[in-house]
Amino acid sequence: MGMLFSELKQKDVINICNGKRLGRPFDLLLNEQACVEAILVPAQNGFLGLFRTEKEGLAIPWNHIRRIGDDVILVDMEPDA
C-alpha cells in the first residue's frame, strides 16, 4: 500500500549506526523518471558526510533506507570519523 508524503514527513529519521535522530523529511529528490532517489532532512552542521542540497538539507539516498515504520524511518548511514 502507498504512503502520502504528508504522512512520510511526520516520521523521525533515525540512523541505526549510532541511534541519532536526523530530523524529519522536508522534501524528496526525484530522478528524471520521477522515482525517489533520496529523502531530504534539515542539515546538521558537521554530522554526516552526506551531500548538501541547495535547500541546505542532507540527502539520504533511498537505498540507505532500511525500514519505514509507523513513527520512524530507519536509515543505515556511517557517521564521519
GISUL-V127054 format. One record per pair of residues at least 12 apart in sequence whose C-alpha atoms are under 7 Angstrom apart, sorted by the first residue. I is the first residue (numbers start at 1). J is the second residue. D is the distance in whole Angstrom. If there is no record, write none. Layout:
I J D
I J D
//
This chain:
9 24 6
9 25 5
9 26 6
10 24 7
11 24 6
11 71 5
11 72 5
11 73 6
12 24 5
12 71 7
12 72 5
12 73 6
13 72 6
13 73 5
13 74 6
14 72 7
14 73 6
14 74 5
14 75 6
15 74 6
15 75 5
15 76 6
15 77 6
16 74 6
16 75 6
16 76 6
17 76 6
17 77 6
17 78 6
22 41 7
23 41 6
23 42 6
24 41 6
25 39 6
25 40 5
25 41 5
26 40 6
26 41 6
27 39 6
27 40 5
28 40 6
36 62 7
37 61 6
37 62 5
38 59 6
38 60 5
38 61 4
38 62 5
39 59 6
39 60 5
39 61 7
39 62 7
40 57 6
40 58 5
40 59 5
40 60 6
41 57 5
41 58 5
41 59 7
42 56 7
42 57 4
42 58 6
43 56 6
43 57 4
43 58 5
47 79 7
48 79 5
48 80 6
49 80 6
64 76 5
64 77 7
//
